[in-house]
Amino acid sequence: MNILIVSQYFWPENFRINDLVRGLVTRGHRITVLTGQPNYPSGRLFENYGWNHPREQTFAGARVLRVPLVPRRDGGHLRLILNYLSFMFAASWGVFTRLNSRDRFDAIFVFEPSPVTVGVPAALARWRFKAPILFWVLDLWPESLSATGAISSPWILSLVDRGVRWIYAQCARILVQSRAFTPNIEKLGVPRERINYFPNWTESEYEGAGIDLDITNAAGLESEHSDEASLRIVYAGNIGVAQDFPTIIGAAEIVAKLLPRVRWIVAGDGRMGSWVRDEVARRGLNEQFKFLGQRPSVEMPELFSTADALLVTLRPAPIFAQTIPGKVQSYLAAGKPILAMLDGEGSRVIDESGGGLTCMAGDAPAMAQIVARLAAMSGLERQAMGEKGRDYAYREFGREMLFDRLESWLIKVVEECRNKE
């Protein structure tokens, strides 16, 4: 099939859409990606990228077409809205100026971790190429806007709600990363038979990542930190509002009084990165934390192998209780115990797997307690916990199994579309 992928984020930014493109190309599909200039999570354009250059690249055999956008930077919600809207307008224009009418796309796949406005250029592509849309929802709008405090105005949220309804109405299938998303999608007028469960998958590079490696040679971690650490807790990913770093720091402050040799290793960056580093210093926790900055995804398996536990958190909010953070599948596949400060679906998955310890979102004392529980376990107990998680990951979130499922949906919606012609 000839498939158009519309995504505001793409390589060299670190998102699962990169791996999906690789997988679809490997399966013999012709892939074109319409995307923006990379600037996530730092908010600054990556080196060798500019306002509108490069315009075209190749990735894993896929054609990548880039359009300009306003970088996120650190300008607060207004700058973020400009980032979202600039891609929406530029990509919409790109549907008519960057894509060739002779391409004759069979299907359009939309990757939507946020914003939902990525659906506008996809809808225009649907109109131009008469191709069905599969829209992968990883973040619910408008719920996430109010949960993160980005928008509080009822009339603006109502306007966004109407926009989301229109976007979903253009789609042949809505794919949801969590089953708990389904009622929210139905409330926006999508029949249940058009909603499919498509969770994040276990990436192939994590196979064997649970084995222990020499920490002095892994991902830049220094020997003096590893030698003195009684427990190495690794967090990888975005440092933003949703991840609730104020509570993480509060838990670390409690732990430091009881277990001063616990180390918190943070690989990532984001809009709250500077605040987090300053707050750690202000509270006198520099010995407890090590910040590695943004690291390429290829380093994550090695970094995870140095950990005693992997940390995942989301702030307390109904929308986040319905979400399974994308890193959960990677953490499970790494074969290391997970420490989770989550509500709802994310917590349920980890509890069901037996691969970690959980507590309620936003509860720093409870987070400190599960850290202490893990620290009291023997190495064999932690290993057994990690192995349970890895077994569950490959049973429930196997990459090839989920790619087979997606491929079958693509074939079905293309056939349905052609039968209507």
N, C-alpha and C positions, 0 to 999 in steps of 0.2 A: 504494500500500500504506500501511497504518497501522503505523508502526514505533515501538517503544519502544527508546530508547537508554539503557543503564545505564552510568554513568561517574562515578567519584569526582571526576574533574577536568573542568571545563568553563569556558567563557567566564565572566568575564574572564581566567581563567587561560589561558596560551598553550599550547594543545595542538592537534594536527591534527584531533581530533574536532570542533573548531569548524568547520573547513573542510568536513569530511565532512557535517555537518549542513546547512551552506549548500548543498552540492552536491545532497543528497537532496531538500531542499525545492524547489530549482530544477527538479529532475526531476519534480516533481508529487507527491511523497510527503508524507504527513501524519506529522510527527515530534513525539514527546514525549520529553524528556530528563529522566531521574531522576538527580539529582546532589547534591553537597554544597555547603556554603558555601565560597567560594573562599579559599584560604590558601596556595597553592603559588606560588613556592618559598620565600618568606620565612618561612613558618610562622605568620604573623599574618593574621588575617582582614582582607580588603580593606576599604577605606573604604566606608562605607554598607552594610556587611554585618555581621550579628550572629549570635548563637548559633542563631537560628531565623528570621531575617528578612533579606531578603525570602523569602517562601515560594514565590512564583510570579512568573515573568518571561516575556518573549518575546524570542527571539533569531532573527533572519533568517527569521521566519515560523514558527519552532518554539516549542512550549510547553515551558517549563523549570520543573520542579518541584524545589525545594531542600529538603533535610533537614538537621538539625543534625549537627555533628561536633565532635570535639575538635581544635583546630588543632595543627599539627605543632610549632610553636615550635622552641626549641633544646634540648629536654629529652633528647636522646639517643635511644637505641633504644626505651626504654620509652614515651616520649611518641609516637614514631612508631607503635608498636604500638597505642596508645590511639587514635590518629588513624585507623588502618585499621579497628580493631574498631568504633569509634563509627559510622563510615559504614556498615559492614556491617549493624549492628543497626538503625540509623535508617532506612536504605534498605529493609531487609526489612520493617520496620513500615510504611514508606511505600507498599510494594506493595499493602497492604490498606487503608490510610487515605487515601492521596493519589491513587491511581489509581481510575478509575471502572470498574465491571464492564461498563458499556455501551461502553467504548472498543473492545473486541474487536480487540486488536492482531493483526496478521498475522504479525509476526516481532519478535524481540528481538535487538538488536545490543549486544554488550558490548565496551567499550574498556578494555584491561587493560595499561597500561604498568607497573603495580604499584600496589596489591596484587592478588593473585589472588582475594582474598576478595570482590571486587566480583561474583564469580560467584554468591554465595549469594543476594542479592536477585533476581538474574536467574533463578535456578532456581525461586524462589518465584513469580516472575511467569510463568514457563513453566507451572507447575502451575495457576495461577489462570486464565490466559488461553488455555491449550492452544496456545501459539505456539512455534515452533522458535527455538532460540538459535544465533546466529553469534557466536563468541567470538574476538576479535582479540587474539592474544598478542604483546605487544611485550617482555615480560620473563618469563623462565622461572623458575618456582618449583618446588621449593624451592632450586634451584641458586643463584639470585641472593642468597638470604638468607645462605648460607654464604660466598659470594664477597665480599660487602661487610662480613662480620663481624657482621651483625645478629643471627644465631643460630648457635651452634656446637654446641649440645646435640644429640647423635644422636637421642635419643628425640623431641625436639620437631620436628626435621627429618623424622623418620619420620611423625609425626602430620600435619605439613603435607603430606607426600607423599600420604597417604591422602585428605586433604581435596581436594587438587588432582585426584586420580583421580575422586573423586565429582563434582566440578564439571564436569570434561571429559565425564563420562558423560552429563550432562544436555544436552549440546550436539549440535545437528545437524551443525555444521561448526566446526572449529577453524581459524582463519586465522592464519598465521605471517608475521611481518615479515621473516624470514630463512629461506632453505631449510635452513640448518644446524640450525634448531629441530626439524625433522621427526623425526629419530631419538629425540630426548628426549620428544616428544609421544607417539610410538608406544610407548615404554617404559612409559608411563602408561596403556596399554590402549586407545588410540585407533587404529582401523584407518586405514591410509594413505589410503583413498578418502574419508575424512571430513576430511582435512587439505588445506587450500588455501593456496598462496603468495600473500600479499597485502602487498607492501612499502609503505613510505611513498612518497608521490607528490611530484612537483614542484609546489609551490604557484604559482598563477597570478600572484601579485604579483611573482614573481622574473623574469618575462619582461622582458628589457631591463635587468636589474639589473647586468649586467656592464659597462655603459658607465661611463666615468669622469665623476665629478661634482666640483664644487668642494668639497674637504674642509672648508673653513672654514664651509660652510653645511649640512653633513650631520651629522645625529644628535648635535649638540652637541660635536663634536670641535674643539678649539681650534687656531687657526692656528699657534701657536708649536710645538705638538707635531708637526703635519703637516710644517711647513717643515723641521724638523731631522731628520725620520725618513728613513732610507735604505730601510727596509722596514717596512710597517705590517701587523702580524699581528693579525687580529681573531678573538676567540673569543666565541661567542654561546651562551648556554644555562645550564644548571644548574651550580652550583659545589658538587659533592658528593664523596663518597668515591669513587664509580665513575670520576669524571673525572680522578683522579690529578694534582691540582694540585701536590703536592710535587715530582713529576718535571718538570712544566712549569716550575716556578720554578727547579729545578736546571738545566734546559736554558737558561733565560734568563740564569742567572748565568754559564754558560759562554760564551754568545753575547755577553754584555755586555763581556767581556774582548777579544773578537776584533772585534766589530761594535757599538760602543757606541751607534750611531744607530738600531738596530733597536728598534721600539716594539711592545709587547704590549697590545692594547686589549681589555678584557674587558667584555662587555655581558651581565649576568646576576647572579644571586644564588643563595643556597642555604645549606644547613646548615653548609658550610665557608667561607662568604664572609668572615666576620670573621677566621678563622684565616689565610686566604690574604692578606688585606690586611695583617695584622700581620706575617706572615712576609716579605712583600715589603719592608716597611719595615725589619725586623730585618736583612735581608741587604743593605740599601742599594740597592735596585732601584727606588726610587720614580720615578726619571727614566725607567726603561725601561717601566713599567706605567702604564696609565690605566684606572681603573675607572668605568664609566658607570652601574653599578647595573642593576636590572631595567628593561628598556625594552619598550614595546608591540611586538607583532609587525609592525605596519604600518611601523615604522621600520627593520626589518631590511634590506629591499632597498637602501635608501639608505645604511645603514651599510656593508653589504657592498661597495657600489660604491666606497667610499673605501679599501678594503683592497688590499694587494698580495698577501695570502694569507689563507686562512681556516683556522683551527686546530680539529682534532677529536682527542680523546684518550679512551682508556679504560684502566684499570689492567690489568695482566696477570692473567688468570684464564680458565680454560677456558670459563666461561659467557659472558664478554665477547668471546671470540674467535668465538663463534657469532652475535654481535649486529651488526646494521648500525645505528649511531646515527642517530636520526631526522634530525639536522642534515645528514647526508651528502647527502641528496637536495636539500635547500635550497642547500647550498654548491655542489653541481655545477650546479644551475640558475642560480646567480648568475653563472656564467662567470668565476670567479676561481680561481687555483691553490689547491689544498688541501695543507696540511701535516698529515699524519696520523701519530699515534703509536698504532697499533692492531695487533692480531693478527687473523688469520682472515678472516671474511667482509667486515668493513668495509674492511680493507686490500685484499682481493681486488677489491672493487668499484672502489676508487679506482685501483688499478694497471691494471685492465682498461679503465677509461675513458680513461686517459692524462691525467687531469685534475689530477694532483698528485704529490707525493712522499711516500713512506711509510717508516716505520721500526718496529721492534718496540716493543710496549707496554713501558713502564717503563724505557726506555733513554734517559736524559738526554743522554749524549754523542752518541748517534746522532741524537737530535732536533736537537741543536745543529748537527750536520753537514748535515742536510737544509735547515735554515734558511740555512746558509752557501751551499749549492748554489743555492738559489733566489735569494739576494741577488746571486750572481754572474751570473745570467741577465740578458739584455737585456729591455727592456720588450716587444719583439715576441715573444720566446720565452715569456714569461709569458702574454701575450695568447693565443698559440696553444694553450698548455696549458689555459687557462680555457675556450676555445672547444671543445676536445675534450671536456672534462667536461660542458659544457652540452649538446652534441649527444647524448652518451651518456645524460644525464639524461632528455631528452625522448623518447628512443628506448626506454629501459627502464622509466622511472618516470612516464610521462605521466599527468596527472591524469584526463583524461576516459577514457582507455583503462582505467585501474584502476577508476574508478567504474562503467564499463560492466561490467567483470568482476564487481564486487561486486553490482551490480543483478541480473545473471544468476544468481548464486548465491542471492540472496534469493528470486527467483521460483521457482527450482528447489526449495529447501527448503520453501517454503510449499506448493507443489504436492505434494511428498512427504508433508508433514504431513496435508494434506487427504485424500490417497488412503488414509491409514491409519485415518481416522475411520470 
